[in-house]
Amino acid sequence: MDFGKRLVEVEEILNYLVPEEKAKIPKEVFVFINKKKDKEYKWQIDKSKKLKDQDLPDDTFAILAYINMKFLLNEEQKELMEQFYELNDRKK
């Protein structure tokens, strides 16, 4: 995984969150992303496509899923996602 490139993609996607949701993510996360991202790599979201159709690496979705679970979901939503992940793991 090219972690720096994945962080560029994550940062771009997070910039599309509504301010109320974005505010739930600690500033330290954004500082970390900015510090560790690949400054040479350029990626922009294609606004004509849904996120799932952006042809992003699984690693980018994994980082987004972590941020979602850690900072954006309420407790009930977290429980549902954990159940979903468990079911998904069983299918593998």
C-alpha positions, 0 to 999 in steps of 0.5 A, a space after each residue: 500500500 502506498 499510504 501517502 497516496 491513500 491519505 491524499 484520497 481520504 483527505 479529498 473525500 473528507 473535504 466533501 463531508 458536511 461541516 457538522 460531520 467533519 467537525 466530529 473528526 479531531 483536528 489531529 487526524 487532519 494534521 496527521 493526514 496533511 503531514 503524512 500524505 504524498 505531496 506529489 500525488 494529485 487526486 480529485 473526486 469525480 463528482 459525476 460518480 458515486 464514491 463506490 465507482 471512483 475506482 479507489 483502492 481497498 486501502 482507501 476504503 479501509 481508512 475511511 471505514 476506520 474514520 467512520 467507525 471511530 468518529 462519525 457513527 453513533 453507538 447503535 450504528 457502530 454495533 450494526 457495522 460491527 455485525 456487518 463486518 462479522 458477517 462479511 468475515 464469515 463469508 470469506 
